Amino acid sequence: MAEGRKLTTAQVDSIGQGRVRTGADAKERGLVDELGGLEDAIRAAATLANISDYRKVELPEQEDFLKKFA
């Protein structure tokens, strides 16, 4: 993460410290570029990959293997 954020490992450690952060707090501290949801992330990934024709496929949740024997 340090390399992608152009921060030193010490800077990332001092910011993170294993804490859970809100999106707004993470953005303020330079840990994320933008706030948004899944659709925003998909759109950004497609833009970075220079893909204009894409579709999102949602797969059904898989049943827990052990529940089959319960």
RAPERA-V494352 format. One record per residue. N is the residue number from 0. RES is the residue in one small letter. PSI is psi in whole degrees, 0 to 359 (* if undefined). OMEGA is omega as a letter, one per 30 degrees, with the letter a starting at -180 (NA if undefined). D_FIRST is the distance of its C-alpha to the first C-alpha in Angstrom with 2 decimals. Layout:
N:RES:PSI:OMEGA:D_FIRST / N:RES:PSI:OMEGA:D_FIRST
//
This chain:
0:m:321:a:0.00 / 1:a:315:a:3.79 / 2:e:315:a:5.47 / 3:g:331:a:5.20 / 4:r:358:a:6.12 / 5:k:44:l:8.36 / 6:l:156:l:8.16 / 7:t:161:l:9.34 / 8:t:321:l:8.39 / 9:a:321:l:11.52 / 10:q:315:l:10.68 / 11:v:316:l:7.74 / 12:d:319:a:10.31 / 13:s:329:l:13.06 / 14:i:313:a:11.78 / 15:g:296:a:10.73 / 16:q:30:l:13.36 / 17:g:11:a:13.41 / 18:r:152:l:14.96 / 19:v:131:a:15.44 / 20:r:154:l:15.27 / 21:t:162:l:17.22 / 22:g:318:a:15.95 / 23:a:318:l:17.85 / 24:d:318:l:16.43 / 25:a:320:l:12.77 / 26:k:317:l:13.97 / 27:e:326:a:15.96 / 28:r:3:l:13.17 / 29:g:18:a:11.09 / 30:l:341:l:8.44 / 31:v:158:l:10.21 / 32:d:317:a:12.64 / 33:e:159:l:15.59 / 34:l:142:l:17.32 / 35:g:184:a:19.22 / 36:g:194:a:20.21 / 37:l:315:a:20.15 / 38:e:320:l:22.51 / 39:d:318:a:20.46 / 40:a:319:l:17.36 / 41:i:315:l:19.76 / 42:r:317:l:21.37 / 43:a:319:l:18.23 / 44:a:318:l:17.21 / 45:a:319:l:20.84 / 46:t:314:l:20.95 / 47:l:328:l:17.98 / 48:a:1:a:19.73 / 49:n:43:l:23.03 / 50:i:121:a:24.65 / 51:s:337:a:27.38 / 52:d:95:a:29.30 / 53:y:164:l:27.33 / 54:r:149:l:28.09 / 55:k:132:l:26.38 / 56:v:123:l:28.00 / 57:e:123:a:28.09 / 58:l:147:l:29.13 / 59:p:148:l:31.27 / 60:e:136:a:29.86 / 61:q:139:l:30.87 / 62:e:140:l:33.36 / 63:d:126:a:32.37 / 64:f:317:a:34.09 / 65:l:334:l:35.55 / 66:k:337:l:37.03 / 67:k:335:a:39.33 / 68:f:2:a:41.12 / 69:a:*:NA:41.32
//
